[in-house]
Amino acid sequence: MSSAPIEAPIVLASASPRRKCMFEEMGIAIEVIAADIDETPLPNERPVSSAVRLAGEKALRVATQLAAQGRRPFVVGADTVVIVDDEVLGKPASDAEAEHMLSRLSGRTHCVVTGYAVGRHQGEWHADFVRTDVRFHALSAAQITAYAACGEGRDKAGSYAIQGIGAFLVHSLVGDYFNVVGLPISRVVRELQRQGALPSFLHP
């Protein structure tokens, strides 16, 4: 029988079910409040800088909203980008666009960067990023078309999900697997522990 979740005043400023699931699988109680911000990159802003900035803005927006309600939970914000040829690949607008993205990634190495921010209203804030290099197998046109058509990557940056069927696309990676899923959970949990939101060790 699994133990009850660890109760902690932590809010995830993201609607991503994958990020929420990571916390839940560790037994960490999490509240989800998606942040409504403009995610347009600033002029001449580098992809990594954009990911860190947006993660911070998401977390700060939610923290400020909750402070107006008299609440000061710890808030986690995150933003994940897929980068190839120094260009960010976002979520595809269509299956045809997904096929184009997957064709660019085929047989090559791209990087996945997640910016994250952890803190609370009028308290300490910590922001950083994690990079993972992902190499794809060389994919046939039929494989690309079939994967795009299955729909798994329609709401994913780069048009694929490494934790799903898209695992077959990946030849290898260097770095944090969970970062590619959408959140470097170990880094985030350790930061929450350092700030006092969680115990120093998570008991099963």
C-alpha positions in Angstrom: 0.0 0.0 0.0 1.4 3.4 -1.0 1.9 6.0 1.7 0.0 9.3 1.8 1.5 12.2 -0.2 3.8 14.5 1.6 1.9 17.6 2.4 3.7 20.7 1.3 2.5 24.2 0.4 3.8 24.0 -3.2 2.1 25.4 -6.3 3.1 24.5 -9.9 2.7 27.4 -12.2 2.1 25.2 -15.2 -0.8 23.3 -16.7 1.6 20.5 -17.9 0.3 17.1 -16.8 3.8 15.7 -17.2 5.3 18.1 -14.7 2.5 17.5 -12.2 2.9 13.8 -12.6 6.6 14.0 -11.7 5.8 15.5 -8.3 3.0 13.1 -7.7 5.2 10.1 -8.5 7.6 11.3 -5.7 4.7 11.5 -3.3 4.8 15.3 -3.2 1.4 17.1 -2.9 1.2 19.8 -5.5 -1.4 22.4 -6.5 -1.6 23.4 -10.1 -2.3 27.0 -11.1 -1.4 27.8 -14.7 0.2 31.2 -15.3 -1.2 33.5 -18.0 1.7 35.4 -19.5 2.9 36.5 -22.8 5.5 33.9 -23.9 6.8 35.9 -26.9 10.6 36.1 -26.8 12.1 39.6 -26.4 14.0 41.1 -29.4 17.4 39.4 -29.8 16.8 37.2 -26.8 18.7 34.0 -26.7 16.7 30.8 -26.3 18.2 29.9 -22.9 17.7 33.4 -21.5 14.1 33.3 -22.7 13.4 30.0 -21.0 14.8 31.2 -17.7 13.0 34.5 -17.9 9.6 32.9 -18.8 10.0 30.4 -16.0 10.5 33.2 -13.5 7.7 35.3 -14.9 5.3 32.4 -14.6 6.2 31.7 -11.0 6.1 35.3 -10.0 2.7 35.9 -11.7 1.2 33.0 -9.7 2.9 34.0 -6.5 1.6 37.6 -6.8 -1.9 36.4 -7.5 -1.9 34.1 -4.5 -0.4 36.8 -2.3 -3.4 39.0 -3.0 -5.5 36.2 -1.5 -3.3 36.1 1.6 -1.3 33.0 0.5 2.4 32.6 0.3 3.1 29.1 -0.9 6.3 28.0 -2.6 5.9 28.3 -6.4 7.6 26.4 -9.2 7.7 27.8 -12.7 9.2 26.2 -15.8 9.6 26.7 -19.5 11.0 24.1 -21.9 12.4 24.8 -25.3 13.8 22.5 -28.1 16.7 24.1 -30.0 18.3 23.1 -33.3 20.5 25.3 -35.4 20.1 28.0 -32.7 16.4 28.1 -33.5 13.6 27.3 -31.1 11.1 24.6 -32.2 7.8 25.3 -30.5 4.6 23.3 -30.6 3.4 22.4 -34.1 0.4 24.1 -35.5 -0.4 21.1 -37.7 0.8 17.6 -38.6 2.5 19.0 -41.6 4.5 21.4 -39.4 5.3 18.5 -37.0 6.6 16.5 -40.0 8.9 19.4 -40.9 10.2 19.6 -37.4 10.9 15.9 -37.1 12.6 16.0 -40.5 15.0 18.6 -39.1 15.7 16.6 -36.0 16.2 13.3 -37.9 19.7 11.8 -37.6 20.9 14.9 -35.6 21.6 16.1 -32.1 19.4 18.9 -30.7 19.3 20.4 -27.2 16.4 20.6 -24.8 16.6 23.4 -22.3 14.3 23.9 -19.3 14.4 27.1 -17.4 13.0 26.8 -13.8 12.3 29.2 -11.0 11.5 28.3 -7.3 10.5 30.7 -4.6 7.7 32.5 -2.8 6.2 36.0 -2.6 8.5 38.4 -0.8 11.0 35.6 -0.2 14.0 34.0 -1.8 13.9 33.2 -5.5 16.2 30.9 -7.4 16.3 30.6 -11.2 18.5 28.4 -13.4 18.3 26.1 -16.4 19.2 22.5 -17.3 20.4 21.4 -20.8 20.1 17.9 -22.3 21.5 16.9 -25.7 19.3 14.5 -27.6 20.3 12.6 -30.7 17.6 11.2 -33.0 17.9 8.1 -35.2 17.8 8.7 -38.9 14.1 8.5 -39.6 12.4 7.4 -42.8 9.7 9.6 -44.4 7.1 6.9 -43.5 8.2 6.9 -39.8 8.0 10.7 -39.6 4.5 10.8 -41.2 3.2 8.0 -39.0 4.5 9.6 -35.8 3.2 13.0 -36.6 -0.2 11.5 -37.5 -0.5 9.6 -34.2 -0.9 13.0 -32.5 1.3 12.5 -29.5 3.5 15.4 -30.3 0.8 17.9 -31.2 1.1 19.8 -27.9 4.9 19.2 -27.4 7.8 21.5 -28.2 9.7 19.9 -31.0 6.7 17.7 -31.9 7.7 14.7 -29.8 7.3 13.1 -26.4 10.3 11.1 -25.2 8.2 9.5 -22.5 5.8 8.0 -25.0 5.8 6.5 -28.4 8.4 9.1 -29.3 11.0 7.1 -27.4 11.6 5.2 -30.6 12.9 8.4 -32.2 15.7 8.8 -29.7 19.1 7.2 -30.3 20.8 8.6 -27.2 21.0 11.5 -24.9 23.5 13.3 -22.7 22.1 14.9 -19.6 18.9 14.8 -17.6 16.2 12.6 -19.1 13.5 14.2 -17.0 14.5 17.6 -18.3 13.4 16.4 -21.8 10.1 15.3 -20.3 9.6 18.9 -19.1 11.2 19.4 -15.7 14.6 18.7 -14.1 12.7 17.3 -11.1 15.8 16.5 -9.1 17.2 20.0 -9.3 13.8 21.5 -8.5 13.1 19.2 -5.5 16.5 19.8 -4.0 15.9 23.6 -4.3 12.6 23.2 -2.6 14.3 21.3 0.2 17.0 24.0 0.5 14.3 26.7 0.8 12.5 24.6 3.5 9.5 23.6 1.5 10.3 19.9 1.8 12.1 17.6 4.2 15.7 16.9 3.5 14.8 13.3 2.4 11.6 12.1 0.9 10.5 8.9 2.7 8.5 6.3 0.8 
